[in-house]
Amino acid sequence: MNQVSTLSIDLAKNVFQLLAVDKHGKPCFSRRVNRQKLKETIQNMPPCKVVMEACGCAHYWGRMCIKAGHKAHLVPAQHVTPFVRGNKNDKNDCLAIYEASQRPYIRFVPVKSESQQAVLLLHRMRERLVKARTACLNQTRSFLLEFGIETPKSYRAFYSHIQTLLDQQLQPVILLLIHETCAELRAFERQLRQLDSLFRDTNQRSQAAEIMQSLPGVGPIIASAFSASIDKGQAFNSAKEFGVWLGLTPKQYASADKSVLSHITKRGDRYLRKQLIHGARTVVTHAHKKDDDLNRWISSLKERIGINKTIVATAHRLARLMWILLQKNEPYQPQYTQSGATQCIKG
């Protein structure tokens, strides 16, 4: 036990594979244990480096390892797969996790606290509610079309329109459908308002969330999701790395003298990227109403490359600004050039 330098764990629900390696890279032991035995092993083993794949319950075991005095490192799953040799089994997976953790340029996943995971759980709940609300709306719209009743596409207009249908002479089944749909939508709205209120409360206790909310297009939901996921951005060395992690940079294909940039890579967390692009869409829509440097840049970019590419470029710039402000620990302040300031004074 005292010779163990690195402990590699292949996580599962009930049975876990362990691989202990000394400082020279030689295996000390390899065994399968259950959940209770794994807890005892972590608590009784002298402090060492514990590596695991970033998967389900990895943050829980990471917190337990840190509490026991170990250094916990979570390896992204996509970096472990290339090191799997031979057949797919727990022993080979455990060895692949160890080998991936030894690479010099691997960026480990920071172990999240219980409060961070609780906030992210609320975001997953909200995402499920939004999807269920959209499914209910689309199904009702398709049912009504079967009877020649056309409804608007937007949610607010749809809800107002089906309420007016209750006063018309329709078949009892259709009226029942509309009543049930209205009741479901009201329930969804009540749950979403409750979650949004929780997000605002948690943001008041987070300095990082308050800094993010000072950015244009970043509201309570976006600030809550990013503060719970990246905290203050300490896992990234630069704003460029943060943008790459979000998948907002162009995908490159280069060979010899040929280099081609295509669409964005869409790496990283899909939910964070989607929320930031939604926020950027709002900024781009209202950019013509303001005269600071950011909005004038957005307006000129929109004229050159169109609105969709401008929205993605704005999301990338907001992400970089977000990381910079978190490192400086100060809120966003709109910047004005001399010409922009002069125009504001004249206005």
Secondary structure, DSSP 4 states (H G I P E B T S, - for coil): -TT--EEEEE--SSEEEEEEE-TTS-EEEEEEEEHHHHHHHHHHSPS-EEEEES-TTHHHHHHHHHHTT-EEEEE-HHHHGGG--SS-SHHHHHHHHHHHHT-TT--PBPPPPHHHHHHHHHHHHHHHHHHHHHHHHHHHHHHHHTTT----SSHHHHHHHHHHGGGS---HHHHHHHHHHHHHHHHHHHHHHHHHHHHHHHHHT-HHHHHHHTSTT--HHHHHHHHHHHTTTTT-SSHHHHHHHHT-SEEEEEETTEEEEEEE---S-HHHHHHHHHHHHHHHHTGGG--SHHHHHHHHHHHHH-HHHHHHHHHHHHHHHHHHHHHHT--------HHHHHHHHH-
